[in-house]
């Protein structure tokens, strides 16, 4: 149900009424959507990820899915988290069923940036957790 272009029940009603002899109300449109378990909800924010990035992750998974425990003891995992002062000022709403909550078309892509920032970096291995560095 989630369209690429998010819309409102009012816009759906307007578009629908163009094609109907007897116009319907926005309230009726909402009621019918709710009967089909489709509700207006805030879109889930998710980091922007390109198609190439998704393909690379899948390729990495395919290359490593047969690894055994002994293979993983030589791997160090690290990650970083970046906080900024740039607030998200608006909330996007989409019409979706509960099963569509994490459908990519029901999400809002986010990019982190701002005036000030803090980065946290940490690493773990088979044997221990590394330091957390600000």
C-alpha positions in Angstrom: 0.0 0.0 0.0 2.9 2.4 0.7 3.4 4.5 -2.4 6.7 6.0 -3.3 4.9 9.4 -3.0 3.4 9.5 0.4 -0.2 10.9 0.4 -3.1 11.8 2.7 -6.6 10.5 3.0 -7.8 13.8 1.8 -5.8 13.6 -1.4 -6.9 10.0 -1.9 -10.5 11.2 -1.5 -10.1 14.1 -4.0 -8.5 11.7 -6.6 -11.3 9.1 -6.0 -14.1 11.6 -6.4 -12.9 12.7 -9.8 -13.9 9.2 -11.0 -17.2 8.8 -9.1 -20.7 10.1 -9.8 -21.6 10.2 -6.1 -18.6 11.8 -4.1 -17.5 10.2 -0.9 -16.1 11.8 2.2 -12.6 11.6 3.6 -14.1 10.0 6.7 -15.5 7.2 4.6 -12.2 6.6 2.8 -10.4 6.4 6.2 -13.1 4.0 7.5 -12.6 1.7 4.5 -8.8 1.8 4.8 -9.1 0.9 8.5 -11.4 -2.0 7.7 -8.6 -3.4 5.5 -6.2 -2.9 8.4 -4.5 0.1 6.7 -3.7 3.0 9.0 -1.9 6.3 8.8 1.3 5.9 10.8 4.5 7.8 11.1 7.1 6.6 8.6 10.1 4.8 10.2 13.3 6.7 9.7 16.1 4.6 8.3 19.6 5.5 7.1 20.0 6.1 3.4 21.4 2.9 1.7 22.1 2.6 -2.0 21.3 -0.4 -4.2 25.1 -1.0 -4.6 25.5 -1.0 -0.8 22.7 -3.6 -0.4 24.2 -5.8 -3.1 27.6 -5.6 -1.4 26.1 -6.7 1.9 24.4 -9.6 0.3 27.6 -10.6 -1.5 29.5 -10.4 1.8 26.9 -12.6 3.5 27.0 -15.2 0.7 30.8 -15.3 1.0 30.8 -15.9 4.8 27.6 -17.9 5.4 29.6 -21.2 5.5 32.2 -20.0 8.0 32.7 -22.0 11.1 33.4 -20.8 14.7 37.2 -21.2 14.1 37.0 -18.8 11.1 35.3 -16.0 13.2 38.0 -15.9 16.0 40.3 -13.9 13.6 37.7 -11.2 12.9 37.4 -7.8 14.7 34.1 -6.0 14.4 34.0 -2.3 14.7 31.3 0.4 14.3 30.8 4.0 14.8 27.9 6.2 15.7 27.7 9.8 14.7 25.5 12.3 16.6 24.8 15.8 15.3 22.9 18.9 16.3 20.7 18.9 13.2 17.1 18.2 14.4 14.5 16.4 12.4 11.8 19.0 12.2 9.0 17.2 10.4 7.3 13.8 10.7 6.1 11.9 7.6 3.0 9.8 7.7 2.2 6.9 5.4 -0.8 4.5 5.0 0.3 1.0 5.7 -0.6 -2.4 7.1 1.2 -3.7 10.1 3.2 -6.1 7.8 4.4 -3.2 5.8 6.1 -1.4 8.7 9.6 -2.1 7.4 8.8 -1.9 3.7 11.4 0.4 2.2 8.6 2.4 0.5 7.0 3.1 3.9 10.2 4.6 5.4 11.8 8.1 5.3 15.4 8.2 4.4 17.6 10.2 6.8 21.0 11.8 6.4 23.0 12.9 9.5 24.6 16.4 9.5 24.7 19.5 11.5 26.6 22.3 13.3 28.3 20.1 15.9 28.9 16.4 16.2 30.2 13.6 18.4 31.4 10.3 17.0 31.7 7.1 19.1 33.8 4.2 17.9 34.1 0.8 19.4 35.3 -2.7 18.5 34.7 -6.3 19.6 36.4 -9.6 18.8 35.9 -13.2 19.6 37.9 -12.7 22.8 36.8 -9.3 24.2 35.3 -5.9 23.7 37.7 -3.1 22.8 37.7 0.4 24.2 34.9 2.9 23.4 36.5 6.0 21.9 34.8 9.4 21.7 
